[in-house]
Amino acid sequence: MKRTPGTFISNGREYVALSNVTHLTGLPAHTVTDAVSTGYVTVRQFSGCKVISLADVFRLLDYKEGAK
């Protein structure tokens, strides 16, 4: 993944800003919101920015692919 604004690395794990997840994945915003509200993905906060791990982004994509 190319380094872009809205991506962070902490302790060897890559994170994506929550506001960039829809642009990165092409998923609708309501899908990401549902995943956050149900606890399917874990939201963390770095320097005031809410982020989810890149592993959670892939997990969300795999989940949505299986639902189709």
N, C-alpha and C positions, 0 to 999 in steps of 0.2 A: 504494500500500500504506500503510495506516495505521501510524503509529509505535507500536510495541508493545514491551514489554520483550523483550529478546533480539534486537533488530535494531540494527545499528551502521552508521555511515557513516564511511568513511575514504577520503580523496583522491577524493571524488565517487562512490565505489562503495558500494553497499549490501550489507551482509552479514547473514546470519541465523545465530543460535546453532544449533549442530548439534542440541542437545536440542529445539529448537522446530521443526525441519524436518518431522517427522511430523505435528505438530499443524497446521502451516500448510498442508501439501499434502494430508494425508489418506492419504499412502502408508504402508504398513506399515514398521515399524522395520527389518526384515530387508532390505528393498529399499534403504534409505538406507545401511545397514551394508555391503551388497554393493557399492554404488556407491563408497563410500569405500575399501574394501579393494582393489578392482580399479583404483583410481586414476581412475575416471570423473569424479569431482569432486575438487577440491583443497581440503584443509582448511588453514585458517590459524588463528593464535592471537592474540587481542587481549586483553590484560589477564587472561590465564589462562583465557579462554573460547574454546573451539574453535568456529570459524564457517566457513561456506561462502558464497560470493558469491550474490547473488540471481540472477545470470545462470546460475550452475550449478544453482540450484533449478529454474529454468525449463527448462534443458537436461535435467535429470533427469525432469521431467514429460513433456517431448516424447518422450524415449526410451521411457518407460513406456507412453505412448499409442501409439507405433508398434509396440510389442511385443504389443499386444492384438489 
